[in-house]
Amino acid sequence: MECNDDQFDALVDNVEEMIHDVRGEDEMTEAELRKYKQFIEDFKKFLYPHCEKYSRVIGDLKLVQLKTAHGWIGKSFKALLLLLKDMLLEGNLLPDTAYEAKQIVCPVGLKIEKNSCMLS
């Protein structure tokens, strides 16, 4: 399933249902199911205390999408993440690296492509 930037918010509102439809819990291995459940748990966590706009997954997804869309290298993206992490409230869940962000976003088959997002 692909979405443009205008459809992105609608996509993330239904991410749990879409993952189930695409992958189906019956077809998952135990490890995949564990990752899926962690993804759903992270999807429900606020990015930082009292943040009601972004979950951990949505925040990471939007940041990784920006990195991809603008061709940022890992080093500059890491610097941005560390600055944002320092700027936000204590206890925020921002990742330290692009790798860490992708581990949170991608364990269930979500791939980031330039100017779009894709669930495969």
VOGU-3710 file (C-alpha; in Angstrom, 3 decimals, decimal comma):
1> mecnddqfda> 0,000/0,000/0,000  1,470/3,368/-0,963  0,553/6,854/0,171  1,550/10,354/-0,783  2,230/13,013/1,839  -1,438/14,094/1,896  -2,572/10,557/2,725  0,143/9,911/5,300  -1,862/10,963/8,370  -4,803/8,766/7,399
11> lvdnveemih> -2,412/5,844/6,925  -0,864/6,071/10,357  -4,276/6,335/12,011  -5,054/2,817/10,755  -1,609/1,213/10,985  -2,600/-1,618/13,343  -5,446/-2,759/11,091  -3,326/-2,481/7,939  -0,465/-4,543/9,343  -2,886/-7,254/10,332
21> dvrgedemte> -4,481/-7,169/6,858  -1,137/-7,273/5,032  0,693/-9,791/7,168  -1,998/-11,626/9,091  -1,069/-12,846/12,576  -1,654/-16,449/11,472  1,248/-16,209/8,997  3,785/-14,739/11,445  6,573/-16,598/13,144  6,924/-16,227/16,901
31> aelrkykqfi> 9,743/-13,682/16,426  7,703/-11,681/13,890  4,692/-11,687/16,190  6,858/-10,439/19,079  8,168/-7,598/16,856  4,634/-6,811/15,706  3,402/-6,582/19,287  6,355/-4,333/20,222  5,536/-2,146/17,211  1,929/-1,791/18,368
41> edfkkflyph> 3,108/-1,025/21,917  5,509/1,650/20,582  2,714/3,009/18,392  0,661/3,652/21,530  3,487/5,331/23,521  3,778/9,110/23,452  7,046/10,401/21,985  7,592/12,366/25,180  5,562/12,938/28,356  2,241/14,693/27,687
51> cekysrvigd> 2,759/14,654/23,912  -0,567/13,753/22,372  0,323/14,521/18,772  3,064/11,965/18,077  3,590/8,408/19,179  7,062/6,897/19,227  6,442/5,146/15,916  4,871/8,147/14,196  7,632/10,483/15,349  10,340/8,085/14,173
61> lklvqlktah> 8,521/7,424/10,916  8,183/11,114/10,105  11,866/11,743/10,909  13,054/8,799/8,800  10,756/9,926/6,000  12,388/13,394/6,111  15,847/11,811/6,076  14,943/9,772/3,008  13,130/12,544/1,160  16,033/14,966/1,580
71> gwigksfkal> 18,897/12,519/1,139  20,434/13,186/4,549  23,445/11,072/5,395  23,517/9,097/8,623  25,981/11,414/10,339  23,891/14,582/9,833  20,666/12,748/10,714  22,239/11,460/13,931  23,273/15,030/14,822  19,679/16,195/14,253
81> llllkdmlle> 18,268/13,366/16,372  20,652/14,109/19,236  19,810/17,830/19,122  16,058/17,166/19,070  16,427/14,629/21,879  18,241/17,259/23,953  15,621/19,936/23,118  12,584/17,834/24,018  11,367/17,068/27,503  13,289/14,637/29,672
91> gnllpdtaye> 12,151/11,054/29,141  11,478/11,452/25,417  11,713/8,351/23,247  13,555/9,812/20,266  16,124/7,426/18,822  19,843/8,234/18,814  20,505/6,983/15,268  18,766/6,287/11,965  19,365/2,575/12,545  17,513/2,703/15,860
101> akqivcpvgl> 14,625/4,643/14,277  14,341/2,118/11,458  14,325/-0,778/13,948  11,266/0,753/15,586  9,508/1,587/12,302  10,468/-1,349/10,083  10,161/-4,627/12,030  6,860/-5,506/10,391  7,676/-4,745/6,771  7,279/-0,972/6,630
111> kieknscmls> 9,702/0,564/4,155  10,451/4,227/3,617  10,882/5,372/0,037  11,606/8,856/-1,256  8,453/11,005/-1,154  6,222/8,125/-0,035  5,708/5,432/2,518  5,002/1,827/1,761  3,646/-1,125/3,670  4,690/-4,399/2,101
//
